Amino acid sequence: MSRAPAGYLSPVRRPTWLTAWSLLLSACLFLPPPASAANPRSSLEIRALATQGAPPPAGEVASGALDGQFTPVPWKPLRQAAGIHWVRLQSTRSIGHPAIPVVTVGSGADALIDLYPQGAAGTPAPLIRAAVLPGFGGTRETIFLVPGAGLQAGQVLYARLQAAAPAADRMYFATGTLSGALARGARHALMISLACGALAALALATAAMWLVLADRLFILYAAMTGLQALYLAYFSGEAFRWPWLAAGSVLAPYAWNVPVALSGALASLFAREIADLRHTSPRTYGVFGWLAAAFAALALANLGRLIGLGQIVVAIGNLMFLGAGIFVLIVAFLAWRRGNRAAGWFLLAWVLLETFAILTSARLLFTRAASDEALFYYGLPGSMVASAILTSLGVADRLRQQRHALTEAERRAKTDPLTGVLNRRSLLEQLEAVCRDARANKLPVAVLFLDLDFFKSINDSYGHAAGDACLSAIVQPIQAELRQSDIIGRYGGEEFVVVLSGADNAAAQPIAERIRLRVAEICIQAHEAPIQMTCSIGVASSDPLNVWGEALIAQADAAVYAAKRLGRNRVQVAMPIAA
């Protein structure tokens, strides 16, 4: 009794580290079976030859003498098996002029495929290979030209399949046209190239920014994105046709498994940095460090394939990616809920990336990449690029927050916490800068020294809270009389200094008078009675005095003492002493 060749009919799962993710969604996805003899959408009726002992020669098979020993193949996909096997293909449709008919055979990259026409006498010549197109996960499509005037319904071809070892690679057969097959391959190559180019550009640009800003978040993002580009290039198979990267063909499947494991390690380190876990949750920060070390060990564990531990490594990798992905989602969500906008961007990117990774893996379990072009060649690469862009927005938002925090810290270091104006040190620094510019441009500088009258009695009678209220209340009336270029600062206690650039005594004195009047109008309501304030103001200008910087303040301070001796609540201008 004849039987189908062992190995090709066993539905073995593809060993990818996304498999565990796919199990979460595969139950709710509509996953149609691949084309076969039992599938009416198939363009070929497929039968397999059951052989005992040595496989028959090509001449005997192609002559049709063994057609009675070929048995129908059920809809389950063919899988790669060790040794030499024969498959009989009978077309169910015709493809004629002007199209050039072809037969496409999908297989693992290490499988040797030859197609023979029926009826050839002697030693038949195999069909010409028109092209070999790369596929996801180390697979490929070999395009064979159909000889003669075209492909006729009922026409028979024989496929000789040879492999050194069994594998989970899906094998499939389909008819089409040469122009369609080449156009499809060009489309796929273009989309993968654009996606990898975009990821590589983002990685290089961010690495350049790291050289300038020296923020570890940049180098983590650059390395993670670069490894994702490398993973996509090799996993899609396109990298095996590119200069330099083609050398990685001898390293498959390490060429994509190692980069994706290292990318997981860097993603763990990146996630803890962008979520600011060092300050908000040190224990979780440490967990991410151990997780990164585990992914690095997983990359090294690929060497286990050399001693037959490949499936164990794959199973461990599946569990790690599943658990780490959920853990990152939870941590990023909690960080976003705490107000971390950068973590929110990363959360969006992670959800998008993992959703398409799950969908892609689920589809690979049940069908081939070429049958779902929108997902594999548009959705997956597009999601990786969009995720990288969203993550870069998170990095930018993190820098914005840091810059805002630094600006706020600088502002607090320069301002008086009670009144919000410059403190004494910043005031003196600004005064020196104004005087330096004024001297260079031969312009005057005026200083107003303002001192609240009887301030000590306010504190003694109404308390320090009332005194603080008085100090805060006079700032706005003073600023109302100033230009945007003028400077105000608290010199100490109840003393304020105003710097008027480009002003002499004639311009400064009216300003001081208006400020004095505004202060006199202020009324602070205390518990016992309203508080009415007055101030004494000294004016000193560099024009008649020929002094600059702190010497101007000293002159204005002396003028204030003169104003107080003359009865307070007045403006006094400092004049040069006659020689």
URTA-V801374 format. One record per residue. RES is the residue in one letter. PSI is psi as a letter, one per 30 degrees, with the letter a starting at -180 (* if undefined). D_FIRST is the distance of its C-alpha to the first C-alpha in whole Angstrom. Layout:
RES_PSI_D_FIRST + RES_PSI_D_FIRST
This chain:
M_k_0 + S_l_4 + R_l_7 + A_l_10 + P_k_13 + A_k_14 + G_e_18 + Y_f_18 + L_f_17 + S_k_20 + P_i_23 + V_k_25 + R_k_29 + R_k_31 + P_i_34 + T_k_37 + W_g_40 + L_f_40 + T_e_37 + A_e_39 + W_e_41 + S_f_39 + L_f_38 + L_e_41 + L_f_41 + S_f_37 + A_f_37 + C_g_40 + L_k_38 + F_j_37 + L_j_34 + P_k_31 + P_l_28 + P_l_27 + A_k_26 + S_a_23 + A_e_21 + A_f_22 + N_j_25 + P_f_27 + R_f_30 + S_k_27 + S_f_28 + L_k_25 + E_k_21 + I_k_19 + R_k_15 + A_k_14 + L_k_12 + A_k_9 + T_k_11 + Q_k_11 + G_b_15 + A_k_17 + P_k_17 + P_l_17 + P_l_21 + A_e_23 + G_e_24 + E_e_20 + V_e_19 + A_f_22 + S_f_22 + G_g_19 + A_f_17 + L_g_14 + D_e_15 + G_f_12 + Q_f_9 + F_k_11 + T_k_11 + P_k_14 + V_k_15 + P_l_17 + W_f_21 + K_k_21 + P_k_22 + L_k_21 + R_l_22 + Q_k_23 + A_l_21 + A_k_22 + G_a_21 + I_k_20 + H_l_17 + W_k_17 + V_k_18 + R_k_18 + L_k_21 + Q_k_23 + S_k_26 + T_g_27 + R_l_31 + S_k_33 + I_j_36 + G_a_39 + H_k_42 + P_g_44 + A_l_41 + I_j_39 + P_k_36 + V_l_34 + V_k_30 + T_k_31 + V_j_28 + G_k_29 + S_l_28 + G_l_30 + A_f_33 + D_g_31 + A_k_28 + L_k_28 + I_k_27 + D_k_27 + L_k_26 + Y_k_26 + P_l_27 + Q_k_24 + G_g_26 + A_k_28 + A_l_28 + G_b_28 + T_j_29 + P_l_28 + A_k_31 + P_l_30 + L_l_31 + I_k_35 + R_j_35 + A_e_38 + A_l_38 + V_j_37 + L_k_38 + P_l_38 + G_l_37 + F_k_37 + G_h_36 + G_g_36 + T_l_33 + R_l_34 + E_k_33 + T_k_33 + I_j_34 + F_k_33 + L_k_35 + V_k_33 + P_l_34 + G_a_36 + A_f_38 + G_a_36 + L_k_33 + Q_k_32 + A_k_29 + G_f_26 + Q_k_27 + V_k_24 + L_l_24 + Y_k_22 + A_k_22 + R_j_22 + L_k_22 + Q_k_24 + A_k_25 + A_f_27 + A_l_26 + P_l_24 + A_l_26 + A_g_27 + D_k_28 + R_k_26 + M_k_25 + Y_l_26 + F_k_26 + A_l_29 + T_l_31 + G_a_35 + T_l_38 + L_e_39 + S_e_43 + G_e_41 + A_e_39 + L_e_42 + A_e_44 + R_e_42 + G_e_42 + A_e_46 + R_e_46 + H_e_44 + A_e_46 + L_e_49 + M_e_49 + I_e_48 + S_e_50 + L_e_53 + A_e_52 + C_e_52 + G_e_55 + A_e_57 + L_e_56 + A_e_57 + A_e_60 + L_e_61 + A_e_60 + L_e_62 + A_e_65 + T_e_65 + A_e_65 + A_e_68 + M_e_70 + W_e_69 + L_f_71 + V_e_74 + L_f_74 + A_h_72 + D_k_70 + R_f_67 + L_e_66 + F_e_66 + I_e_64 + L_e_61 + Y_e_61 + A_e_60 + A_e_58 + M_e_56 + T_e_56 + G_e_55 + L_e_52 + Q_e_51 + A_e_51 + L_e_49 + Y_e_47 + L_e_46 + A_e_46 + Y_e_44 + F_e_41 + S_f_41 + G_f_41 + E_e_44 + A_f_46 + F_f_43 + R_f_45 + W_k_49 + P_k_51 + W_e_52 + L_f_49 + A_f_46 + A_f_47 + G_f_45 + S_f_41 + V_f_41 + L_f_42 + A_k_39 + P_g_39 + Y_f_42 + A_f_44 + W_f_43 + N_e_43 + V_e_46 + P_e_48 + V_e_47 + A_e_48 + L_e_51 + S_e_52 + G_e_51 + A_e_54 + L_e_56 + A_e_56 + S_e_56 + L_e_60 + F_e_60 + A_e_60 + R_f_62 + E_e_65 + I_f_65 + A_f_65 + D_h_68 + L_f_67 + R_e_69 + H_e_72 + T_e_70 + S_i_68 + P_e_68 + R_e_65 + T_e_63 + Y_e_64 + G_e_63 + V_e_60 + F_e_59 + G_e_60 + W_e_57 + L_e_55 + A_e_55 + A_e_55 + A_e_52 + F_e_50 + A_e_52 + A_e_50 + L_e_47 + A_e_47 + L_e_48 + A_f_45 + N_f_42 + L_f_43 + G_f_40 + R_f_37 + L_f_38 + I_g_38 + G_g_35 + L_g_37 + G_e_36 + Q_e_34 + I_e_37 + V_e_40 + V_e_38 + A_e_38 + I_e_42 + G_e_42 + N_e_41 + L_e_43 + M_e_46 + F_e_46 + L_e_45 + G_e_48 + A_e_51 + G_e_50 + I_e_51 + F_e_54 + V_e_55 + L_e_55 + I_e_57 + V_e_60 + A_e_60 + F_e_61 + L_e_63 + A_e_65 + W_e_65 + R_f_67 + R_f_69 + G_g_71 + N_j_69 + R_e_68 + A_e_66 + A_e_64 + G_e_63 + W_e_62 + F_e_60 + L_e_59 + L_e_58 + A_e_56 + W_e_54 + V_e_53 + L_e_52 + L_e_50 + E_e_48 + T_e_47 + F_e_46 + A_e_44 + I_e_42 + L_e_41 + T_e_40 + S_e_38 + A_e_37 + R_e_35 + L_f_34 + L_f_32 + F_f_30 + T_l_31 + R_l_32 + A_e_36 + A_f_36 + S_f_35 + D_i_38 + E_e_41 + A_e_44 + L_e_43 + F_e_42 + Y_f_44 + Y_e_47 + G_e_47 + L_e_46 + P_e_48 + G_e_51 + S_e_51 + M_e_51 + V_e_54 + A_e_56 + S_e_55 + A_e_57 + I_e_60 + L_e_60 + T_e_60 + S_e_63 + L_e_65 + G_e_65 + V_e_66 + A_e_69 + D_e_70 + R_e_70 + L_e_72 + R_e_74 + Q_e_75 + Q_e_76 + R_e_78 + H_e_80 + A_e_80 + L_e_82 + T_e_84 + E_e_85 + A_e_86 + E_e_88 + R_e_90 + R_e_90 + A_f_92 + K_f_94 + T_l_95 + D_k_98 + P_f_95 + L_e_98 + T_f_99 + G_f_96 + V_l_99 + L_k_99 + N_l_100 + R_e_102 + R_e_100 + S_e_98 + L_e_102 + L_e_103 + E_e_100 + Q_e_100 + L_e_104 + E_e_104 + A_e_102 + V_e_104 + C_e_107 + R_e_105 + D_e_104 + A_e_107 + R_e_109 + A_e_107 + N_g_108 + K_h_111 + L_l_111 + P_l_112 + V_k_111 + A_k_112 + V_k_111 + L_k_112 + F_j_113 + L_k_112 + D_k_114 + L_k_114 + D_k_117 + F_h_118 + F_e_114 + K_e_115 + S_f_117 + I_e_114 + N_e_112 + D_e_114 + S_e_115 + Y_f_112 + G_l_109 + H_f_107 + A_e_104 + A_e_107 + G_e_108 + D_e_104 + A_e_104 + C_e_107 + L_e_106 + S_e_102 + A_f_104 + I_f_106 + V_e_104 + Q_e_103 + P_e_106 + I_e_107 + Q_f_103 + A_f_105 + E_g_107 + L_l_105 + R_l_103 + Q_f_100 + S_f_101 + D_l_103 + I_k_102 + I_k_103 + G_l_103 + R_j_104 + Y_f_106 + G_k_107 + G_b_108 + E_g_109 + E_k_110 + F_k_108 + V_k_108 + V_k_107 + V_k_107 + L_j_108 + S_k_107 + G_g_109 + A_k_112 + D_a_116 + N_e_118 + A_e_119 + A_e_115 + A_e_115 + Q_e_118 + P_e_117 + I_e_113 + A_e_115 + E_e_117 + R_e_114 + I_e_112 + R_e_115 + L_e_116 + R_e_112 + V_e_112 + A_f_115 + E_f_113 + I_k_111 + C_j_111 + I_k_109 + Q_j_109 + A_l_109 + H_e_110 + E_e_113 + A_l_114 + P_k_113 + I_k_113 + Q_k_115 + M_l_114 + T_l_116 + C_l_116 + S_k_118 + I_k_116 + G_k_117 + V_k_117 + A_k_117 + S_k_116 + S_f_115 + D_e_118 + P_f_121 + L_f_120 + N_h_118 + V_l_116 + W_l_112 + G_b_109 + E_f_110 + A_e_114 + L_e_114 + I_e_112 + A_e_115 + Q_e_118 + A_e_116 + D_e_116 + A_e_120 + A_e_121 + V_e_119 + Y_e_122 + A_e_124 + A_e_123 + K_e_123 + R_f_127 + L_g_128 + G_f_126 + R_l_122 + N_h_120 + R_l_121 + V_k_120 + Q_k_122 + V_k_121 + A_k_122 + M_l_124 + P_k_125 + I_k_128 + A_k_131 + A_*_131
